[in-house]
Amino acid sequence: MENLRHLVLLFHLVGFAVLFGAWVVEAFGKHRITRFMNWGLALAGLAGLILAAPWGTDGDMNYMKIGIKLVVLIVIGALLGIGAGRQRKTGSVPPAIFWSIGVLTLTNAAIAVLWQ
Ligand code: HEM
């Protein structure tokens, strides 16, 4: 069970890497929203929800931390959706939306690692 939990954590981290990596590429590029960001978010979110259940671990779950991460993830998802819509209509993503996606993704990783 513990090994399986670690495997799900690996998928969770791959999701984070895909989302943040795709965003960094665009931060140094055209500031667009790409499908890799959506895939990364979906993978991180799905694996995160599976990890949110108390299985394969002896430690106590910090549900305050998990709840905040879930809210942040939903906000990132909304920004990806709104940003992609604006990109379709006007050809560009408003800077506030684009930068918030990266900052909030890093915030979620920071909450995960620094809040023990
Ligand atoms: C963009 C969104 C997210 C990012 C960037 C992210 C990032 C991370 C990172 C870097 C870790 C590893 C921390 C460590 O092992 O010390 C982690 C662990 C974890 N994440 Fe996330 N996360 C996100 C969304 C979520 C969501 C939505 C949930 C649940 C609803 C969640 C639940 C968890 C749990 C429970 C762990 C701990 C796993 C364990 O120790 O067994 N995450 N996350």
Backbone and ligand atoms as CSV (ligand in chain L), in Angstrom:
chain,resi,resn,atom,element,x,y,z
A,1,MET,N,N,0.826,-1.223,0.000
A,1,MET,CA,C,0.000,0.000,0.000
A,1,MET,C,C,0.853,1.262,0.000
A,2,GLU,N,N,1.939,1.182,0.837
A,2,GLU,CA,C,2.804,2.366,0.921
A,2,GLU,C,C,3.481,2.631,-0.422
A,3,ASN,N,N,3.910,1.529,-1.092
A,3,ASN,CA,C,4.555,1.687,-2.396
A,3,ASN,C,C,3.593,2.285,-3.411
A,4,LEU,N,N,2.330,1.829,-3.346
A,4,LEU,CA,C,1.320,2.339,-4.274
A,4,LEU,C,C,1.098,3.838,-4.034
A,5,ARG,N,N,1.095,4.234,-2.747
A,5,ARG,CA,C,0.924,5.656,-2.416
A,5,ARG,C,C,2.080,6.472,-3.001
A,6,HIS,N,N,3.293,5.916,-2.902
A,6,HIS,CA,C,4.446,6.628,-3.454
A,6,HIS,C,C,4.348,6.742,-4.974
A,7,LEU,N,N,3.772,5.699,-5.604
A,7,LEU,CA,C,3.590,5.744,-7.057
A,7,LEU,C,C,2.600,6.858,-7.433
A,8,VAL,N,N,1.511,6.965,-6.658
A,8,VAL,CA,C,0.523,8.028,-6.927
A,8,VAL,C,C,1.173,9.389,-6.701
A,9,LEU,N,N,2.032,9.482,-5.660
A,9,LEU,CA,C,2.742,10.743,-5.399
A,9,LEU,C,C,3.643,11.092,-6.590
A,10,LEU,N,N,4.266,10.067,-7.189
A,10,LEU,CA,C,5.107,10.297,-8.365
A,10,LEU,C,C,4.271,10.896,-9.507
A,11,PHE,N,N,3.072,10.330,-9.743
A,11,PHE,CA,C,2.182,10.875,-10.790
A,11,PHE,C,C,1.784,12.317,-10.453
A,12,HIS,N,N,1.536,12.567,-9.148
A,12,HIS,CA,C,1.178,13.911,-8.692
A,12,HIS,C,C,2.301,14.890,-9.048
A,13,LEU,N,N,3.540,14.465,-8.808
A,13,LEU,CA,C,4.692,15.334,-9.089
A,13,LEU,C,C,4.904,15.495,-10.593
A,14,VAL,N,N,4.625,14.428,-11.372
A,14,VAL,CA,C,4.732,14.549,-12.831
A,14,VAL,C,C,3.715,15.589,-13.327
A,15,GLY,N,N,2.498,15.533,-12.770
A,15,GLY,CA,C,1.469,16.513,-13.136
A,15,GLY,C,C,1.944,17.930,-12.844
A,16,PHE,N,N,2.506,18.125,-11.644
A,16,PHE,CA,C,3.052,19.444,-11.275
A,16,PHE,C,C,4.147,19.856,-12.258
A,17,ALA,N,N,5.050,18.907,-12.580
A,17,ALA,CA,C,6.172,19.223,-13.479
A,17,ALA,C,C,5.667,19.620,-14.868
A,18,VAL,N,N,4.664,18.903,-15.367
A,18,VAL,CA,C,4.130,19.209,-16.706
A,18,VAL,C,C,3.465,20.595,-16.701
A,19,LEU,N,N,2.630,20.852,-15.666
A,19,LEU,CA,C,1.949,22.152,-15.576
A,19,LEU,C,C,2.963,23.287,-15.450
A,20,PHE,N,N,3.870,23.166,-14.496
A,20,PHE,CA,C,4.803,24.273,-14.250
A,20,PHE,C,C,5.821,24.391,-15.386
A,21,GLY,N,N,6.278,23.221,-15.901
A,21,GLY,CA,C,7.239,23.252,-17.004
A,21,GLY,C,C,6.644,23.920,-18.237
A,22,ALA,N,N,5.395,23.558,-18.562
A,22,ALA,CA,C,4.744,24.161,-19.735
A,22,ALA,C,C,4.592,25.670,-19.527
A,23,TRP,N,N,4.278,26.053,-18.276
A,23,TRP,CA,C,4.114,27.493,-17.998
A,23,TRP,C,C,5.444,28.234,-18.138
A,24,VAL,N,N,6.548,27.644,-17.613
A,24,VAL,CA,C,7.861,28.301,-17.691
A,24,VAL,C,C,8.270,28.485,-19.160
A,25,VAL,N,N,8.025,27.460,-19.984
A,25,VAL,CA,C,8.344,27.579,-21.419
A,25,VAL,C,C,7.624,28.798,-22.004
A,26,GLU,N,N,6.339,28.955,-21.663
A,26,GLU,CA,C,5.560,30.074,-22.202
A,26,GLU,C,C,5.960,31.408,-21.567
A,27,ALA,N,N,6.415,31.359,-20.300
A,27,ALA,CA,C,6.857,32.602,-19.638
A,27,ALA,C,C,8.053,33.194,-20.377
A,28,PHE,N,N,8.881,32.298,-20.960
A,28,PHE,CA,C,10.020,32.765,-21.752
A,28,PHE,C,C,9.674,32.789,-23.238
A,29,GLY,N,N,8.394,32.570,-23.553
A,29,GLY,CA,C,7.977,32.527,-24.952
A,29,GLY,C,C,6.863,33.522,-25.211
A,30,LYS,N,N,5.732,33.003,-25.714
A,30,LYS,CA,C,4.676,33.898,-26.179
A,30,LYS,C,C,3.565,34.149,-25.167
A,31,HIS,N,N,3.733,33.658,-23.943
A,31,HIS,CA,C,2.732,33.856,-22.881
A,31,HIS,C,C,1.361,33.305,-23.273
A,32,ARG,N,N,1.378,32.128,-23.874
A,32,ARG,CA,C,0.123,31.510,-24.264
A,32,ARG,C,C,-0.250,30.413,-23.282
A,33,ILE,N,N,-1.508,30.001,-23.316
A,33,ILE,CA,C,-1.939,28.846,-22.523
A,33,ILE,C,C,-1.928,27.643,-23.455
A,34,THR,N,N,-1.271,26.556,-23.015
A,34,THR,CA,C,-1.160,25.381,-23.877
A,34,THR,C,C,-1.876,24.184,-23.245
A,35,ARG,N,N,-2.135,23.168,-24.082
A,35,ARG,CA,C,-2.877,22.007,-23.574
A,35,ARG,C,C,-2.076,21.241,-22.536
A,36,PHE,N,N,-0.726,21.381,-22.549
A,36,PHE,CA,C,0.084,20.684,-21.545
A,36,PHE,C,C,-0.236,21.189,-20.143
A,37,MET,N,N,-0.566,22.477,-20.040
A,37,MET,CA,C,-0.938,23.033,-18.725
A,37,MET,C,C,-2.205,22.352,-18.221
A,38,ASN,N,N,-3.181,22.162,-19.105
A,38,ASN,CA,C,-4.439,21.499,-18.698
A,38,ASN,C,C,-4.191,20.054,-18.306
A,39,TRP,N,N,-3.355,19.358,-19.071
A,39,TRP,CA,C,-3.063,17.948,-18.757
A,39,TRP,C,C,-2.337,17.846,-17.419
A,40,GLY,N,N,-1.351,18.729,-17.215
A,40,GLY,CA,C,-0.600,18.721,-15.957
A,40,GLY,C,C,-1.514,18.975,-14.775
A,41,LEU,N,N,-2.408,19.954,-14.933
A,41,LEU,CA,C,-3.349,20.281,-13.846
A,41,LEU,C,C,-4.270,19.096,-13.564
A,42,ALA,N,N,-4.774,18.465,-14.631
A,42,ALA,CA,C,-5.686,17.328,-14.453
A,42,ALA,C,C,-4.977,16.176,-13.733
A,43,LEU,N,N,-3.729,15.898,-14.127
A,43,LEU,CA,C,-2.987,14.797,-13.497
A,43,LEU,C,C,-2.667,15.117,-12.038
A,44,ALA,N,N,-2.178,16.333,-11.782
A,44,ALA,CA,C,-1.856,16.722,-10.397
A,44,ALA,C,C,-3.124,16.685,-9.539
A,45,GLY,N,N,-4.242,17.157,-10.106
A,45,GLY,CA,C,-5.503,17.205,-9.347
A,45,GLY,C,C,-6.032,15.812,-9.038
A,46,LEU,N,N,-6.034,14.957,-10.058
A,46,LEU,CA,C,-6.547,13.593,-9.860
A,46,LEU,C,C,-5.694,12.841,-8.836
A,47,ALA,N,N,-4.377,12.873,-9.031
A,47,ALA,CA,C,-3.483,12.174,-8.092
A,47,ALA,C,C,-3.580,12.802,-6.704
A,48,GLY,N,N,-3.738,14.129,-6.648
A,48,GLY,CA,C,-3.858,14.822,-5.353
A,48,GLY,C,C,-5.099,14.367,-4.598
A,49,LEU,N,N,-6.220,14.211,-5.321
A,49,LEU,CA,C,-7.460,13.756,-4.669
A,49,LEU,C,C,-7.289,12.346,-4.121
A,50,ILE,N,N,-6.570,11.491,-4.876
A,50,ILE,CA,C,-6.335,10.118,-4.399
A,50,ILE,C,C,-5.441,10.145,-3.152
A,51,LEU,N,N,-4.457,11.050,-3.163
A,51,LEU,CA,C,-3.552,11.164,-2.007
A,51,LEU,C,C,-4.249,11.778,-0.801
A,52,ALA,N,N,-5.339,12.505,-1.053
A,52,ALA,CA,C,-6.047,13.188,0.046
A,52,ALA,C,C,-6.765,12.191,0.957
A,53,ALA,N,N,-6.969,10.961,0.473
A,53,ALA,CA,C,-7.593,9.934,1.319
A,53,ALA,C,C,-6.507,9.282,2.181
A,54,PRO,N,N,-6.847,8.975,3.440
A,54,PRO,CA,C,-5.829,8.448,4.354
A,54,PRO,C,C,-5.572,6.962,4.156
A,55,TRP,N,N,-4.796,6.587,3.183
A,55,TRP,CA,C,-4.433,5.176,2.957
A,55,TRP,C,C,-2.927,5.097,2.699
A,56,GLY,N,N,-2.315,3.988,3.108
A,56,GLY,CA,C,-0.901,3.761,2.851
A,56,GLY,C,C,0.013,4.697,3.617
A,57,THR,N,N,-0.501,5.297,4.704
A,57,THR,CA,C,0.325,6.197,5.514
A,57,THR,C,C,-0.069,6.079,6.973
A,58,ASP,N,N,0.916,6.213,7.875
A,58,ASP,CA,C,0.629,6.166,9.315
A,58,ASP,C,C,0.395,7.564,9.869
A,59,GLY,N,N,0.923,8.553,9.150
A,59,GLY,CA,C,0.855,9.932,9.644
A,59,GLY,C,C,-0.555,10.502,9.566
A,60,ASP,N,N,-0.790,11.583,10.343
A,60,ASP,CA,C,-2.083,12.278,10.294
A,60,ASP,C,C,-2.148,13.116,9.032
A,61,MET,N,N,-3.356,13.208,8.449
A,61,MET,CA,C,-3.524,14.034,7.260
A,61,MET,C,C,-3.810,15.469,7.708
A,62,ASN,N,N,-3.208,16.424,7.011
A,62,ASN,CA,C,-3.451,17.843,7.314
A,62,ASN,C,C,-4.528,18.345,6.345
A,63,TYR,N,N,-5.802,18.251,6.782
A,63,TYR,CA,C,-6.901,18.557,5.854
A,63,TYR,C,C,-7.043,20.051,5.578
A,64,MET,N,N,-6.557,20.880,6.499
A,64,MET,CA,C,-6.541,22.325,6.237
A,64,MET,C,C,-5.636,22.604,5.028
A,65,LYS,N,N,-4.446,22.008,5.060
A,65,LYS,CA,C,-3.476,22.180,3.966
A,65,LYS,C,C,-4.034,21.612,2.652
A,66,ILE,N,N,-4.607,20.419,2.716
A,66,ILE,CA,C,-5.137,19.772,1.510
A,66,ILE,C,C,-6.294,20.595,0.933
A,67,GLY,N,N,-7.160,21.119,1.824
A,67,GLY,CA,C,-8.310,21.931,1.381
A,67,GLY,C,C,-7.844,23.193,0.674
A,68,ILE,N,N,-6.828,23.846,1.255
A,68,ILE,CA,C,-6.314,25.076,0.631
A,68,ILE,C,C,-5.719,24.743,-0.742
A,69,LYS,N,N,-4.977,23.617,-0.823
A,69,LYS,CA,C,-4.400,23.226,-2.114
A,69,LYS,C,C,-5.494,22.952,-3.151
A,70,LEU,N,N,-6.607,22.370,-2.692
A,70,LEU,CA,C,-7.711,22.083,-3.614
A,70,LEU,C,C,-8.331,23.382,-4.134
A,71,VAL,N,N,-8.513,24.363,-3.223
A,71,VAL,CA,C,-9.081,25.655,-3.644
A,71,VAL,C,C,-8.143,26.320,-4.652
A,72,VAL,N,N,-6.828,26.306,-4.352
A,72,VAL,CA,C,-5.852,26.935,-5.257
A,72,VAL,C,C,-5.898,26.243,-6.628
A,73,LEU,N,N,-5.995,24.896,-6.616
A,73,LEU,CA,C,-6.065,24.148,-7.873
A,73,LEU,C,C,-7.307,24.549,-8.687
A,74,ILE,N,N,-8.441,24.718,-8.007
A,74,ILE,CA,C,-9.674,25.104,-8.707
A,74,ILE,C,C,-9.510,26.504,-9.320
A,75,VAL,N,N,-8.859,27.412,-8.562
A,75,VAL,CA,C,-8.630,28.772,-9.091
A,75,VAL,C,C,-7.720,28.700,-10.327
A,76,ILE,N,N,-6.655,27.878,-10.257
A,76,ILE,CA,C,-5.761,27.734,-11.423
A,76,ILE,C,C,-6.571,27.216,-12.622
A,77,GLY,N,N,-7.427,26.229,-12.378
A,77,GLY,CA,C,-8.256,25.673,-13.449
A,77,GLY,C,C,-9.162,26.737,-14.070
A,78,ALA,N,N,-9.756,27.576,-13.209
A,78,ALA,CA,C,-10.628,28.647,-13.709
A,78,ALA,C,C,-9.812,29.632,-14.552
A,79,LEU,N,N,-8.617,29.987,-14.070
A,79,LEU,CA,C,-7.768,30.935,-14.815
A,79,LEU,C,C,-7.334,30.349,-16.160
A,80,LEU,N,N,-7.039,29.036,-16.169
A,80,LEU,CA,C,-6.675,28.385,-17.439
A,80,LEU,C,C,-7.852,28.459,-18.417
A,81,GLY,N,N,-9.054,28.229,-17.897
A,81,GLY,CA,C,-10.248,28.262,-18.749
A,81,GLY,C,C,-10.531,29.663,-19.276
A,82,ILE,N,N,-10.509,30.646,-18.363
A,82,ILE,CA,C,-10.791,32.034,-18.769
A,82,ILE,C,C,-9.697,32.516,-19.727
A,83,GLY,N,N,-8.433,32.210,-19.370
A,83,GLY,CA,C,-7.301,32.640,-20.205
A,83,GLY,C,C,-7.363,32.035,-21.595
A,84,ALA,N,N,-7.719,30.747,-21.672
A,84,ALA,CA,C,-7.802,30.088,-22.984
A,84,ALA,C,C,-8.929,30.701,-23.816
A,85,GLY,N,N,-10.013,31.069,-23.152
A,85,GLY,CA,C,-11.132,31.712,-23.853
A,85,GLY,C,C,-10.714,33.058,-24.435
A,86,ARG,N,N,-10.008,33.862,-23.623
A,86,ARG,CA,C,-9.533,35.172,-24.097
A,86,ARG,C,C,-8.523,34.994,-25.228
A,87,GLN,N,N,-7.692,33.955,-25.100
A,87,GLN,CA,C,-6.681,33.673,-26.134
A,87,GLN,C,C,-7.365,33.361,-27.473
A,88,ARG,N,N,-8.472,32.603,-27.393
A,88,ARG,CA,C,-9.213,32.250,-28.617
A,88,ARG,C,C,-9.826,33.488,-29.249
A,89,LYS,N,N,-10.393,34.365,-28.390
A,89,LYS,CA,C,-11.119,35.522,-28.918
A,89,LYS,C,C,-10.196,36.637,-29.365
A,90,THR,N,N,-9.190,36.961,-28.525
A,90,THR,CA,C,-8.361,38.143,-28.806
A,90,THR,C,C,-6.956,37.791,-29.274
A,91,GLY,N,N,-6.571,36.528,-29.151
A,91,GLY,CA,C,-5.237,36.130,-29.607
A,91,GLY,C,C,-4.175,36.230,-28.529
A,92,SER,N,N,-4.551,36.766,-27.327
A,92,SER,CA,C,-3.544,36.818,-26.261
A,92,SER,C,C,-4.213,36.627,-24.891
A,93,VAL,N,N,-3.399,36.258,-23.911
A,93,VAL,CA,C,-3.895,36.037,-22.555
A,93,VAL,C,C,-3.585,37.291,-21.733
A,94,PRO,N,N,-4.549,37.841,-20.982
A,94,PRO,CA,C,-4.243,38.998,-20.129
A,94,PRO,C,C,-3.073,38.654,-19.189
A,95,PRO,N,N,-2.073,39.557,-19.074
A,95,PRO,CA,C,-0.878,39.273,-18.267
A,95,PRO,C,C,-1.226,38.847,-16.835
A,96,ALA,N,N,-2.220,39.467,-16.217
A,96,ALA,CA,C,-2.560,39.129,-14.825
A,96,ALA,C,C,-2.961,37.660,-14.722
A,97,ILE,N,N,-3.698,37.181,-15.720
A,97,ILE,CA,C,-4.126,35.771,-15.710
A,97,ILE,C,C,-2.920,34.871,-15.935
A,98,PHE,N,N,-2.101,35.210,-16.940
A,98,PHE,CA,C,-0.955,34.351,-17.257
A,98,PHE,C,C,-0.007,34.218,-16.062
A,99,TRP,N,N,0.365,35.348,-15.437
A,99,TRP,CA,C,1.341,35.292,-14.337
A,99,TRP,C,C,0.730,34.647,-13.099
A,100,SER,N,N,-0.559,34.854,-12.867
A,100,SER,CA,C,-1.205,34.242,-11.693
A,100,SER,C,C,-1.144,32.713,-11.775
A,101,ILE,N,N,-1.264,32.165,-12.980
A,101,ILE,CA,C,-1.231,30.703,-13.139
A,101,ILE,C,C,0.110,30.152,-12.631
A,102,GLY,N,N,1.215,30.782,-13.005
A,102,GLY,CA,C,2.534,30.322,-12.555
A,102,GLY,C,C,2.739,30.524,-11.070
A,103,VAL,N,N,2.347,31.713,-10.589
A,103,VAL,CA,C,2.543,32.026,-9.165
A,103,VAL,C,C,1.715,31.079,-8.290
A,104,LEU,N,N,0.468,30.822,-8.685
A,104,LEU,CA,C,-0.392,29.937,-7.875
A,104,LEU,C,C,0.091,28.486,-7.922
A,105,THR,N,N,0.628,28.062,-9.078
A,105,THR,CA,C,1.173,26.700,-9.165
A,105,THR,C,C,2.353,26.553,-8.210
A,106,LEU,N,N,3.242,27.545,-8.223
A,106,LEU,CA,C,4.399,27.517,-7.316
A,106,LEU,C,C,3.932,27.614,-5.864
A,107,THR,N,N,2.889,28.410,-5.629
A,107,THR,CA,C,2.342,28.535,-4.269
A,107,THR,C,C,1.883,27.168,-3.756
A,108,ASN,N,N,1.194,26.411,-4.608
A,108,ASN,CA,C,0.712,25.089,-4.182
A,108,ASN,C,C,1.875,24.150,-3.875
A,109,ALA,N,N,2.920,24.206,-4.680
A,109,ALA,CA,C,4.097,23.366,-4.409
A,109,ALA,C,C,4.751,23.809,-3.103
A,110,ALA,N,N,4.810,25.134,-2.872
A,110,ALA,CA,C,5.413,25.654,-1.639
A,110,ALA,C,C,4.596,25.227,-0.420
A,111,ILE,N,N,3.256,25.302,-0.530
A,111,ILE,CA,C,2.398,24.863,0.579
A,111,ILE,C,C,2.673,23.385,0.872
A,112,ALA,N,N,2.790,22.573,-0.210
A,112,ALA,CA,C,3.002,21.125,-0.044
A,112,ALA,C,C,4.317,20.836,0.683
A,113,VAL,N,N,5.362,21.570,0.309
A,113,VAL,CA,C,6.700,21.243,0.811
A,113,VAL,C,C,7.014,21.950,2.136
A,114,LEU,N,N,6.595,23.224,2.268
A,114,LEU,CA,C,7.020,24.012,3.423
A,114,LEU,C,C,6.102,23.861,4.634
A,115,TRP,N,N,4.799,23.567,4.402
A,115,TRP,CA,C,3.842,23.435,5.502
A,115,TRP,C,C,3.820,21.962,5.917
A,116,GLN,N,N,4.601,21.612,6.945
A,116,GLN,CA,C,4.681,20.196,7.353
A,116,GLN,C,C,3.870,19.931,8.618
L,1,HEM,C1,C,-1.213,22.665,-8.941
L,1,HEM,C2,C,-1.583,21.939,-7.942
L,1,HEM,C3,C,-0.667,21.160,-7.021
L,1,HEM,C4,C,0.707,21.195,-6.870
L,1,HEM,C5,C,1.710,22.052,-7.627
L,1,HEM,C6,C,1.055,20.219,-5.840
L,1,HEM,C7,C,2.363,19.936,-5.430
L,1,HEM,C8,C,2.726,18.958,-4.537
L,1,HEM,C9,C,4.067,18.563,-4.187
L,1,HEM,C10,C,5.340,19.211,-4.762
L,1,HEM,C11,C,3.985,17.549,-3.263
L,1,HEM,C12,C,5.152,16.780,-2.593
L,1,HEM,C13,C,5.386,17.311,-1.205
L,1,HEM,C14,C,6.164,16.354,-0.324
L,1,HEM,O1,O,6.115,15.141,-0.534
L,1,HEM,O2,O,6.806,16.851,0.620
L,1,HEM,C15,C,2.585,17.305,-3.008
L,1,HEM,C16,C,2.092,16.374,-2.119
L,1,HEM,C17,C,0.750,16.194,-1.827
L,1,HEM,N1,N,-0.333,16.797,-2.469
L,1,HEM,FE1,FE,-0.209,18.194,-3.914
L,1,HEM,N2,N,-0.102,19.648,-5.363
L,1,HEM,C18,C,-1.173,20.195,-6.049
L,1,HEM,C19,C,-2.510,19.908,-5.871
L,1,HEM,C20,C,-3.009,19.051,-4.901
L,1,HEM,C21,C,-4.398,18.803,-4.652
L,1,HEM,C22,C,-5.552,19.438,-5.427
L,1,HEM,C23,C,-4.471,17.919,-3.619
L,1,HEM,C24,C,-5.670,17.325,-2.929
L,1,HEM,C25,C,-6.874,17.716,-3.036
L,1,HEM,C26,C,-3.127,17.591,-3.229
L,1,HEM,C27,C,-2.783,16.715,-2.222
L,1,HEM,C28,C,-1.498,16.344,-1.889
L,1,HEM,C29,C,-1.166,15.403,-0.809
L,1,HEM,C30,C,-2.171,14.679,0.088
L,1,HEM,C31,C,0.242,15.324,-0.783
L,1,HEM,C32,C,1.100,14.518,0.207
L,1,HEM,C33,C,1.373,13.135,-0.280
L,1,HEM,C34,C,1.942,12.253,0.827
L,1,HEM,O3,O,2.834,12.709,1.566
L,1,HEM,O4,O,1.473,11.124,0.930
L,1,HEM,N3,N,-2.252,18.295,-4.034
L,1,HEM,N4,N,1.825,18.155,-3.791
